[in-house]
Amino acid sequence: MNVPKIGILAASSLFLLAACTGQPTPVATQIPTIGSTTPDAGQSSSPPPATTPSPEAPAPPPQQPSAQAVDKGECKAASLKLSIGNGDAAAGTVYRQLVFTNIGAAPCVLQGFPGVSYVAGDDGHQVGPAAVRVGTKGEAITVAPGASAEAPVGFTQVRNFDEAVCKPTAVRGLRVYPPQETASMFIPLEGTGCAGNPPGQQLSVKTIQRT
């Protein structure tokens, strides 16, 4: 093979220069070329794979309208008048009838136990435990306008309890909740209740009854 003289002379010059300077002989490096990313004209690009559409989620069932509250025609405090009958004493307890009279324009229903408790002071705060329920829940009683139903209430003679435990306190009446009602009624009835925790019931109440 014939080597061009110019190439030999250039290589010799580099060798002599390196020998004189004491530096290593430089090595020529090749710079890689970056190929074009454009596909050749004759090369066809493959189409993306077809995707299967996911099935649509079923539509939620139509929301059912909420059930309307059923009006059972229960007697409300606003349509009742409260009174109390005369009592009969028995074994240290006086029983009196708590009378509910329908003053409304339509019949209403009473069933179950009224809530009964002693109250005192101008603020009507409760005195001692509320009445204990005695017996079972009675039948529903329809009370016509002007008619009445009643619940027997027992009033224990609290003076029979230990005074230190009972803490006798003057009361001015009763707070009464008709059955299934959150609004209360008041009836004046002066007496004495236990502000403490007596060893027995100071009040008792039975289910609503027909008059």
C-alpha positions as CSV (number, residue, x, y, z in Angstrom):
1,M,0.0,0.0,0.0
2,N,1.3,3.5,-0.9
3,V,1.1,5.9,2.0
4,P,0.8,9.6,1.0
5,K,3.9,11.5,1.8
6,I,2.0,14.3,3.3
7,G,0.5,12.0,5.9
8,I,3.9,10.5,6.7
9,L,5.4,13.9,7.2
10,A,2.5,15.1,9.4
11,A,2.8,12.0,11.6
12,S,6.5,12.4,11.8
13,S,6.1,16.0,12.8
14,L,3.7,15.1,15.6
15,F,6.0,12.4,16.9
16,L,8.9,14.8,17.0
17,L,6.8,17.5,18.6
18,A,5.7,15.1,21.3
19,A,9.3,13.8,21.8
20,C,10.5,17.4,22.3
21,T,7.8,18.5,24.6
22,G,7.4,15.3,26.6
23,Q,3.6,15.2,26.1
24,P,1.8,12.1,25.0
25,T,1.0,11.7,21.4
26,P,-2.6,13.0,20.8
27,V,-5.1,10.4,19.6
28,A,-7.7,11.5,17.2
29,T,-11.3,10.8,18.3
30,Q,-14.3,10.2,16.2
31,I,-17.4,12.2,16.9
32,P,-20.5,10.0,16.6
33,T,-23.1,11.3,14.3
34,I,-26.7,11.5,15.4
35,G,-29.0,9.7,13.0
36,S,-32.2,11.2,11.7
37,T,-35.3,10.2,13.6
38,T,-37.4,10.7,10.5
39,P,-38.3,7.3,9.0
40,D,-37.3,6.6,5.5
41,A,-39.6,7.5,2.8
42,G,-40.0,3.9,1.9
43,Q,-40.6,2.7,5.4
44,S,-44.2,2.7,6.7
45,S,-44.9,3.3,10.3
46,S,-47.2,0.8,12.0
47,P,-50.6,2.2,13.2
48,P,-51.1,2.1,17.0
49,P,-52.9,-1.0,18.2
50,A,-56.7,-0.6,18.3
51,T,-58.1,-0.3,21.8
52,T,-61.3,-1.9,22.9
53,P,-63.7,0.7,24.5
54,S,-64.5,-0.2,28.1
55,P,-68.2,-0.9,28.6
56,E,-70.1,2.0,30.0
57,A,-71.1,1.7,33.7
58,P,-74.8,1.2,34.2
59,A,-76.7,4.3,35.1
60,P,-77.7,4.4,38.8
61,P,-81.4,3.7,39.4
62,P,-83.6,6.7,39.8
63,Q,-83.7,7.9,43.4
64,Q,-86.9,7.0,45.1
65,P,-88.7,9.9,46.9
66,S,-88.4,9.7,50.6
67,A,-91.4,8.4,52.4
68,Q,-93.5,11.0,53.8
69,A,-94.0,11.0,57.6
70,V,-97.2,9.4,58.4
71,D,-99.5,11.5,60.6
72,K,-101.0,9.1,63.2
73,G,-103.3,11.8,64.5
74,E,-101.6,11.8,67.9
75,C,-102.8,14.4,70.4
76,K,-100.5,17.4,70.8
77,A,-100.0,19.6,73.8
78,A,-101.4,22.6,71.9
79,S,-104.8,20.8,71.4
80,L,-105.1,19.5,74.9
81,K,-106.3,21.0,78.2
82,L,-104.8,19.5,81.4
83,S,-106.6,19.1,84.7
84,I,-106.4,16.9,87.8
85,G,-109.1,15.1,89.6
86,N,-109.7,14.4,93.3
87,G,-107.6,11.7,94.9
88,D,-108.0,8.6,97.0
89,A,-105.4,7.7,99.7
90,A,-104.0,4.2,100.0
91,A,-101.0,3.1,102.1
92,G,-99.2,6.4,102.2
93,T,-99.9,7.2,98.5
94,V,-102.6,9.5,97.1
95,Y,-103.9,8.6,93.6
96,R,-105.3,11.3,91.4
97,Q,-106.5,11.3,87.7
98,L,-104.5,13.4,85.3
99,V,-107.2,14.4,82.7
100,F,-106.4,15.3,79.1
101,T,-109.3,17.0,77.3
102,N,-109.2,17.5,73.5
103,I,-109.9,21.2,72.8
104,G,-109.0,20.9,69.1
105,A,-111.4,20.7,66.1
106,A,-110.5,17.1,65.2
107,P,-110.3,13.7,67.0
108,C,-106.8,12.7,68.1
109,V,-105.2,9.7,69.7
110,L,-103.6,9.1,73.1
111,Q,-101.7,5.9,73.9
112,G,-99.1,5.1,76.5
113,F,-97.6,6.8,79.5
114,P,-97.4,10.6,80.0
115,G,-94.2,12.0,81.5
116,V,-94.8,13.5,84.9
117,S,-92.4,15.3,87.3
118,Y,-92.5,17.9,90.1
119,V,-91.3,21.4,89.4
120,A,-90.5,24.4,91.6
121,G,-89.3,28.0,91.4
122,D,-90.0,30.7,88.8
123,D,-87.8,28.8,86.3
124,G,-89.9,25.6,86.7
125,H,-86.9,23.4,87.4
126,Q,-87.5,19.7,88.1
127,V,-87.5,18.5,91.7
128,G,-86.3,14.9,92.2
129,P,-86.9,11.9,90.0
130,A,-89.8,11.8,87.5
131,A,-92.7,9.5,87.9
132,V,-92.1,5.8,87.6
133,R,-94.2,3.9,85.0
134,V,-96.5,1.3,86.5
135,G,-98.1,-1.5,84.4
136,T,-98.1,-2.0,80.7
137,K,-98.8,0.3,77.7
138,G,-102.5,0.4,77.1
139,E,-104.6,0.6,73.9
140,A,-104.8,3.6,71.6
141,I,-107.7,5.8,72.6
142,T,-109.3,8.2,70.1
143,V,-110.4,11.3,71.9
144,A,-113.1,13.3,70.1
145,P,-113.3,17.1,70.4
146,G,-114.5,18.0,73.8
147,A,-113.9,14.4,75.2
148,S,-111.2,13.3,77.6
149,A,-108.9,10.5,78.6
150,E,-107.0,10.1,81.8
151,A,-103.9,8.7,83.5
152,P,-103.8,7.8,87.2
153,V,-100.9,9.4,89.1
154,G,-99.7,8.2,92.5
155,F,-98.3,10.8,94.9
156,T,-96.2,9.3,97.7
157,Q,-96.1,10.9,101.1
158,V,-92.4,11.9,101.0
159,R,-92.4,12.8,104.7
160,N,-92.2,9.0,105.2
161,F,-88.7,9.0,103.7
162,D,-85.5,9.8,105.6
163,E,-85.3,13.6,105.5
164,A,-81.6,13.6,105.0
165,V,-82.0,11.4,101.9
166,C,-85.2,12.9,100.6
167,K,-84.4,16.6,101.1
168,P,-88.1,17.7,101.2
169,T,-88.7,20.6,98.9
170,A,-91.8,22.7,98.3
171,V,-93.1,22.3,94.7
172,R,-95.6,24.4,92.8
173,G,-96.9,22.0,90.3
174,L,-96.4,19.2,87.7
175,R,-94.7,19.3,84.3
176,V,-96.5,16.8,82.1
177,Y,-95.6,15.5,78.6
178,P,-98.5,13.8,76.8
179,P,-97.5,10.5,75.3
180,Q,-95.3,10.7,72.2
181,E,-95.0,14.5,72.6
182,T,-91.9,16.6,73.1
183,A,-93.8,19.8,74.2
184,S,-94.7,19.9,77.9
185,M,-97.7,21.2,79.8
186,F,-98.0,22.6,83.3
187,I,-100.6,22.2,86.0
188,P,-100.4,24.0,89.3
189,L,-100.4,21.7,92.3
190,E,-98.7,22.8,95.5
191,G,-97.1,20.1,97.6
192,T,-93.8,18.6,98.7
193,G,-91.3,16.6,96.7
194,C,-87.9,15.1,97.3
195,A,-85.0,17.1,95.8
196,G,-82.7,14.2,96.7
197,N,-82.8,10.5,95.7
198,P,-85.5,8.9,97.9
199,P,-85.3,5.1,98.5
200,G,-88.7,4.7,96.8
201,Q,-90.7,6.4,94.1
202,Q,-92.2,9.8,94.9
203,L,-94.4,9.8,91.8
204,S,-95.9,7.0,89.8
205,V,-98.0,7.0,86.6
206,K,-100.2,4.5,84.7
207,T,-101.0,4.3,81.0
208,I,-103.7,6.4,79.4
209,Q,-107.2,5.1,80.1
210,R,-110.7,5.9,79.0
211,T,-112.6,8.2,81.3
